[in-house]
Structures are given as C-alpha cells and as structure tokens.
C-alpha cells in the first residue's frame, strides 16, 4: 500500500540480485583475469597504431623545404605537362 496502483491484499516480492550474482567459476569478481580475447584486441590495436604512426606524412615539415625559383618553375612546367597529357587521354 502507498504506491500507485497498489492494494492492501497485494504481496510484495523482493529479489536480491547481489547475493545471487557470482562469477561463473566461483571466485571473486576482483580476482578474475583479463580474457585472452581482450589481450589480443589490445595487441591488434597497438599494431595498427604503430603502422599508422610509421605511415604518417608530416606536412608541416615538408612545407619548410624552400625551393629555388628555377626549381619551382620546373615543377610547374612538369605539372602543366602531366595535366595536358591527362586531358588528351580523356578525349
């Protein structure tokens, strides 16, 4: 009684979850070891991060290289030539 939609004849059932909740092997939860799948996942993640770090191109460092004007003009000429070749091959 006292709760919404309750009656005086109603029986209350209480289920204690904490006492019935034990690890499957009977040990304490705090003493359980990390599953090997989680360790494998961590090793895979570390491997991916290492490979990514090795393949990153530092654009900020690349911009600090100064070119002489004639080098810049040569690169611009080569770029225009390649673009012209690509346009001709598309038609």
C-alpha positions as CSV (number, residue, x, y, z in Angstrom):
1,X,0.0,0.0,0.0
2,X,1.2,3.5,-0.6
3,X,2.4,3.0,-4.2
4,X,0.4,3.9,-7.3
5,X,-2.0,1.1,-8.3
6,X,-1.2,-0.9,-5.1
7,X,-3.8,-2.7,-3.0
8,X,-3.8,-3.9,0.6
9,X,-4.1,-7.6,-0.5
10,X,-1.0,-7.5,-2.7
11,X,2.0,-9.5,-1.7
12,X,5.4,-8.0,-2.3
13,X,8.2,-9.9,-3.8
14,X,11.8,-8.8,-3.4
15,X,14.6,-10.3,-5.3
16,X,18.1,-9.8,-4.0
17,X,20.4,-9.7,-7.1
18,X,23.6,-9.1,-5.3
19,X,23.7,-12.3,-3.4
20,X,22.9,-14.5,-6.5
21,X,25.4,-12.7,-8.7
22,X,28.7,-14.6,-8.6
23,X,31.3,-15.2,-11.2
24,X,30.9,-18.5,-13.1
25,X,34.0,-20.1,-11.7
26,X,33.1,-19.3,-8.1
27,X,35.9,-16.8,-7.5
28,X,35.6,-13.1,-6.6
29,X,35.0,-10.6,-9.4
30,X,38.0,-8.6,-8.4
31,X,40.4,-11.6,-8.8
32,X,39.3,-12.6,-12.3
33,X,41.9,-12.3,-15.1
34,X,41.6,-10.4,-18.3
35,X,40.3,-12.7,-21.1
36,X,42.8,-13.5,-23.9
37,X,40.5,-12.0,-26.5
38,X,40.8,-8.7,-24.8
39,X,44.6,-9.0,-24.8
40,X,44.6,-10.0,-28.5
41,X,42.4,-7.0,-29.2
42,X,44.9,-4.7,-27.4
43,X,47.8,-6.2,-29.3
44,X,46.0,-5.6,-32.6
45,X,45.2,-2.0,-31.7
46,X,48.8,-1.4,-30.7
47,X,49.9,-2.9,-34.1
48,X,47.5,-0.7,-36.0
49,X,48.6,2.4,-34.2
50,X,52.3,1.6,-34.8
51,X,51.8,1.1,-38.5
52,X,49.7,4.3,-38.7
53,X,52.5,6.3,-37.0
54,X,55.1,4.9,-39.4
55,X,53.0,5.9,-42.5
56,X,52.1,9.5,-41.4
57,X,53.5,12.2,-43.7
58,X,54.4,15.3,-41.7
59,X,53.1,18.0,-44.0
60,X,54.3,20.8,-41.7
61,X,57.9,19.6,-42.0
62,X,57.5,19.2,-45.8
63,X,56.5,22.8,-46.2
64,X,59.6,24.1,-44.6
65,X,61.8,23.0,-47.5
66,X,62.5,26.0,-49.6
67,X,62.8,25.8,-53.4
68,X,64.8,28.0,-55.7
69,X,62.7,29.8,-58.2
70,X,64.0,27.8,-61.1
71,X,63.1,24.6,-59.3
72,X,59.6,25.9,-58.7
73,X,59.3,26.8,-62.4
74,X,60.5,23.4,-63.5
75,X,57.9,21.7,-61.2
76,X,55.2,24.0,-62.5
77,X,56.1,23.1,-66.1
78,X,56.1,19.4,-65.3
79,X,52.7,19.7,-63.6
80,X,51.2,21.5,-66.6
81,X,52.6,18.8,-69.0
82,X,51.1,16.0,-66.9
83,X,47.7,17.8,-66.7
84,X,47.8,18.3,-70.5
85,X,48.6,14.6,-71.1
86,X,45.7,13.6,-68.8
87,X,43.3,15.9,-70.6
88,X,44.3,14.5,-74.0
89,X,43.9,10.9,-72.9
90,X,40.4,11.6,-71.6
91,X,39.1,12.7,-75.0
